């Protein structure tokens, strides 16, 4: 990877994680102490480096285009940031809509979705986890709804559903949110073929808690 991206100056490979026969995730530590990630794909007759990051903030790696069940969440959070646990969320805001199709008016309401799962960083800084099945099902439903909402001469709709988003909240040992400064600052080099989805950092105000 140093030949591909000399600025990374990789000092130690932390692990080599095979996601499937064609995709490998490699978390590493740079010579100057930063934590980064490498994304490799089998092409033709050998392994090809798709992307190298000298920061370890989480990404969604989409291995097979629009198939949500093929996605992985990957990360390599710098221990110097004091993050003990990462809380991941899938959120879709509630919405209502009215539509007319073939002369018939219908109304629809969909409640807010807020799903979560946690990843502990107390034993190791990195991870690669398949997209949760219930999360993938929601994304698939969203894709179907989008295709069903294609306009025609005989239909229209007022407003559509908000897109589901993936977010993360890094917290310390006391469960308080912390800003992972070293993990979100760094450089990267890519050939443009790695389909990586950005995961936004959430604030407590972005979440709804049961009263």
C-alpha positions as CSV (number, residue, x, y, z in Angstrom):
1,X,0.0,0.0,0.0
2,X,3.0,2.3,0.6
3,X,3.8,2.0,-3.1
4,X,0.3,2.9,-4.1
5,X,0.0,5.8,-1.6
6,X,3.4,6.8,-0.2
7,X,1.9,9.6,1.9
8,X,0.2,6.9,4.0
9,X,3.6,5.7,5.3
10,X,2.1,2.5,6.7
11,X,4.0,1.1,9.7
12,X,1.9,-1.8,10.8
13,X,-0.9,-3.9,9.3
14,X,-3.3,-4.6,12.1
15,X,-5.4,-7.3,10.3
16,X,-6.5,-8.7,7.0
17,X,-10.2,-9.3,6.9
18,X,-11.8,-11.1,4.0
19,X,-15.4,-9.9,3.4
20,X,-15.9,-12.3,0.6
21,X,-13.9,-13.9,-2.2
22,X,-13.3,-10.6,-4.0
23,X,-13.1,-8.0,-1.2
24,X,-10.6,-7.5,1.6
25,X,-10.5,-4.8,4.3
26,X,-7.1,-4.0,5.8
27,X,-6.9,-1.8,8.9
28,X,-3.4,-0.4,9.6
29,X,-1.4,2.0,11.7
30,X,0.8,4.6,10.1
31,X,4.5,5.2,11.0
32,X,3.5,8.5,12.8
33,X,0.7,6.8,14.8
34,X,-2.5,7.4,12.9
35,X,-5.0,4.7,12.2
36,X,-6.2,4.1,8.6
37,X,-7.8,1.6,6.2
38,X,-7.2,-0.1,2.9
39,X,-9.8,-1.5,0.5
40,X,-8.7,-4.3,-1.8
41,X,-10.7,-6.0,-4.6
42,X,-9.8,-9.1,-6.8
43,X,-9.7,-8.1,-10.4
44,X,-8.8,-10.4,-13.2
45,X,-5.7,-12.3,-12.0
46,X,-4.7,-10.4,-8.9
47,X,-5.6,-8.1,-6.0
48,X,-6.1,-4.4,-6.8
49,X,-6.0,-1.5,-4.2
50,X,-9.2,0.5,-4.6
51,X,-8.7,3.0,-1.9
52,X,-6.4,3.9,1.1
53,X,-7.4,6.3,3.9
54,X,-5.1,7.6,6.7
55,X,-8.2,8.2,8.8
56,X,-10.4,5.5,10.4
57,X,-13.9,7.0,10.5
58,X,-16.6,4.5,9.6
59,X,-17.8,4.0,6.0
60,X,-20.4,1.8,4.4
61,X,-18.6,-0.3,1.8
62,X,-21.1,-1.4,-0.9
63,X,-19.7,-4.5,-2.4
64,X,-22.4,-5.2,-5.0
65,X,-24.0,-2.0,-6.3
66,X,-27.5,-1.4,-5.0
67,X,-27.8,-4.7,-3.1
68,X,-28.1,-3.6,0.6
69,X,-27.4,-7.2,1.9
70,X,-23.9,-7.0,0.4
71,X,-22.9,-3.9,2.3
72,X,-20.4,-3.8,5.2
73,X,-19.8,-1.1,7.8
74,X,-16.0,-0.7,8.4
75,X,-13.9,1.4,10.7
76,X,-10.5,1.8,12.4
77,X,-11.0,4.5,15.1
78,X,-7.9,6.0,16.6
79,X,-7.6,5.0,20.3
80,X,-6.1,8.5,21.1
81,X,-9.6,9.8,20.5
82,X,-10.8,8.2,23.7
83,X,-13.7,6.3,22.0
84,X,-14.8,3.3,24.0
85,X,-17.9,2.4,21.9
86,X,-19.4,3.4,18.6
87,X,-23.2,3.6,18.4
88,X,-24.5,3.1,14.8
89,X,-27.9,4.2,13.7
90,X,-30.2,3.9,10.8
91,X,-32.7,6.8,10.7
92,X,-35.6,7.7,8.5
93,X,-37.8,10.6,9.4
94,X,-41.6,10.2,9.6
95,X,-43.5,11.5,6.8
96,X,-47.0,11.7,5.3
97,X,-48.1,12.0,1.7
98,X,-51.1,12.3,-0.6
99,X,-51.2,10.8,-4.1
100,X,-53.7,10.4,-6.9
101,X,-53.5,7.5,-9.2
102,X,-56.1,6.8,-11.9
103,X,-58.4,9.4,-10.4
104,X,-58.3,7.9,-6.8
105,X,-56.8,9.9,-3.9
106,X,-54.9,8.1,-1.2
107,X,-53.1,9.2,1.9
108,X,-50.2,7.5,3.6
109,X,-48.2,8.0,6.8
110,X,-45.0,6.3,7.7
111,X,-43.6,6.6,11.3
112,X,-40.0,7.5,12.1
113,X,-37.5,4.7,12.0
114,X,-34.5,4.7,14.4
115,X,-32.6,1.4,14.6
116,X,-29.2,1.0,16.4
117,X,-26.5,-1.4,17.3
118,X,-23.2,-0.8,19.2
119,X,-19.6,-1.8,18.5
120,X,-17.2,-2.0,21.4
121,X,-13.6,-0.6,20.8
122,X,-12.2,-1.8,24.1
123,X,-10.4,-4.8,22.6
124,X,-9.5,-3.5,19.1
125,X,-9.8,-0.3,17.2
126,X,-11.2,-1.7,14.0
127,X,-14.1,-3.8,12.6
128,X,-16.0,-4.9,9.5
129,X,-19.6,-5.9,10.1
130,X,-22.2,-6.9,7.6
131,X,-25.1,-4.5,7.2
132,X,-27.8,-5.7,9.7
133,X,-30.6,-7.7,8.0
134,X,-33.4,-5.4,9.3
135,X,-31.4,-2.4,8.0
136,X,-31.0,-4.0,4.6
137,X,-34.7,-4.7,4.5
138,X,-35.6,-1.1,5.1
139,X,-33.2,0.1,2.3
140,X,-34.7,-2.5,-0.1
141,X,-38.2,-1.2,0.8
142,X,-37.1,2.3,0.2
143,X,-35.7,1.4,-3.2
144,X,-39.0,-0.3,-4.1
145,X,-41.0,2.7,-3.0
146,X,-38.8,5.0,-5.1
147,X,-39.3,2.9,-8.2
148,X,-43.1,2.8,-7.5
149,X,-43.2,6.6,-7.3
150,X,-42.1,7.1,-10.9
151,X,-44.5,9.8,-12.3
152,X,-47.0,9.1,-15.1
153,X,-49.6,11.1,-16.9
154,X,-52.3,9.6,-14.6
155,X,-50.6,10.0,-11.2
156,X,-49.0,12.5,-8.9
157,X,-47.9,12.7,-5.3
158,X,-47.4,15.5,-2.8
159,X,-44.0,14.9,-1.0
160,X,-42.1,11.6,-0.8
161,X,-40.3,9.7,2.0
162,X,-37.1,11.1,3.4
163,X,-34.1,8.9,2.6
164,X,-32.8,6.6,5.3
165,X,-29.4,7.7,6.6
166,X,-26.7,5.8,8.5
167,X,-25.0,7.7,11.3
168,X,-22.6,7.1,14.1
169,X,-22.0,8.4,17.6
170,X,-18.6,7.8,19.3
171,X,-18.9,7.7,23.1
172,X,-16.3,7.4,25.9
173,X,-16.3,4.9,28.8
174,X,-18.9,7.0,30.7
175,X,-21.2,6.9,27.7
176,X,-20.8,10.6,26.8
177,X,-20.3,11.6,23.2
178,X,-16.8,12.6,22.1
179,X,-15.5,14.1,18.9
180,X,-13.0,11.7,17.2
181,X,-10.6,14.4,15.9
182,X,-7.8,12.1,14.8
183,X,-10.2,9.6,13.2
184,X,-11.9,12.1,10.9
185,X,-8.8,14.0,9.8
186,X,-6.4,12.6,7.3
187,X,-5.9,12.0,3.6
188,X,-6.9,9.4,1.1
189,X,-6.1,8.1,-2.4
190,X,-8.6,6.2,-4.6
191,X,-9.0,4.9,-8.1
192,X,-12.7,5.8,-7.9
193,X,-13.9,2.2,-8.1
194,X,-14.6,1.6,-4.3
195,X,-18.2,2.4,-3.6
196,X,-17.9,3.9,-0.1
197,X,-20.9,5.5,1.6
198,X,-20.2,8.4,4.1
199,X,-21.5,7.9,7.6
200,X,-22.3,11.2,9.4
201,X,-21.5,11.9,13.0
202,X,-24.7,12.3,15.1
203,X,-25.4,14.6,18.0
204,X,-27.7,13.6,20.9
205,X,-30.3,16.0,19.5
206,X,-30.5,14.0,16.3
207,X,-31.9,11.0,18.2
208,X,-35.4,10.5,19.7
209,X,-35.4,8.9,23.1
210,X,-38.5,7.2,24.7
211,X,-40.0,9.4,27.4
